[in-house]
Amino acid sequence: MTVRTDLGFMVRGASIVQAYILITVLIASSGCQATSVTASGSNPSDVALTNDRNTVATFSIVAFDPRTGDLGVAVQSKFFGVGSVVPWARAGVGAIATQAWANVRYGPEGLDLLASGKTALDVVRELTTADAARDKRQIGVVDATGNAAAFTGSACHPWAGHRQGKAYCVQGNILTGEDVVDAMAKTFEAARTERDDENTELADWLMAALRAGQEAGGDKRGRQSAALLIVRDGAGFGGGNDRYIDLRVEDHPQPIKELSRLLSLHREFFIRARNER
């Protein structure tokens, strides 16, 4: 087994004997299982392993609204600037969340595959099959016809897993438990059903799912950043791109609350201005 760099970080300053014991214990306890739906529960090495700065421990949701054509991703994490890593989307094509030991190539390459006619499931299979480190990856994909697919690698830190539904999927790793993704899925479906009564749209449903995930426990390490990305053809500033909503909270004690505030500001300034053109 390859000892990952976070072990090197931990043994600094320890004696040779202490380091040997520590590494032996971590190697013995580091196996965490995940399936296409769930991964194992707590593990004695969780806290030590999550010191790895390359692991984007997070919970996210990707979704498609067939009525408007909107595609989007919402995410929160105990990771600085999660919006620069996890969310990817292209109008008329699809939306992707890449996380855990995140492979950012999954974003642009996955969107290109979707644009070529591949389904969400095709994309997940193609990306992960070609990736030697797939056991450390987590990905959720939705395409512009409403197909959704997700993958949780067997080496993702627990709790890790995902849920898939009609035109959406939720996924997370290093969570307090499976209640997080269950709450996100249930809340998203309820919010979507009430769209006409509440006069809401995809951005609102994604934000509701994030709040539900946090209330259910969220990232077991805490919270730090969040992001919301919604694409719609020609809906960006001046009509020049598809960035209907693109908001990020890089470092905040309550990132979802701050993201909600930014969404309100965005609607006040950008959407009103677009409607007044």
C-alpha positions, 0 to 999 in steps of 0.5 A: 500500500502507498502511504499518502502524504498526510501520514508524512505530515503527521509523523514530523517531530515524532521518534522513529519508534513512534512514527513506525507505530503510528504508520502501522496503525493508520495503514491497518485502519485506513480501509473505508468501503464505499458502494455506488450508494453508501460507504462505511461508517466511522473509522479510527483513522478518520481525523488523521486522514482528513488532514490531507489538503488534497481531499475535498471533503464535501456534500454537493448536488447536481440537478437539471430543471427540464422546464427552464433548461437550467443546470446547476451545482451547489456545494459546501465543504470544510475546504478553502474555495470549494467553488474553484474545484467541485462545480462544472456546468455548461448550458444545454450539456450538463452539470458535474461535481467532482470531489473527494480526492478531486480530479478536476479534469472530470469537469471539462472532460466530462462536459465534452463527453456529454456534448458529444452525445454521451449520457451521464452514466456513460460519462461516469463510467468512462472517466472513472475507468480511465482513472487509476486513482478512481477509488479515491474519487467521487463524482456526480453528473446530470445531463441535459435530458435529465439522466443522472449518475454518480460514483463513490470510490471505495477509498473515499473517507467515510461516511461517503456515498450518494443518492440518485433521483429524477434529474439530480444526484447528491453525493458527499464524503467525510460526512457525519452520516448517510442522513446528510445525503438522505435529507438533501435528496428529500428536501430537493424533491419537496422543493421542486414539487412546490415550485409553482406554489412558492414561485421558486427555481432551480437555485432555490431548490439547490440551496434548500438541499444544502441547508438540509444537508448541513442541518443533518450534520454536514461535513464532519470536520465543520464548514468553510466554503460554499458555491452555487453555479446555475447555467442557462443559455445566454443568461450571463452578464450582457447575454455573453455567456451561460453563467446565469448564477455563479456565486462563491463563498471562499472562507466563512464560518457560515458559508451556506448562510452567506451564500444565501445572502449573495444569492439575494444580492445577485437577484437584486442587481443582475437579474433585475438589470437583465429583466429591464433590458 
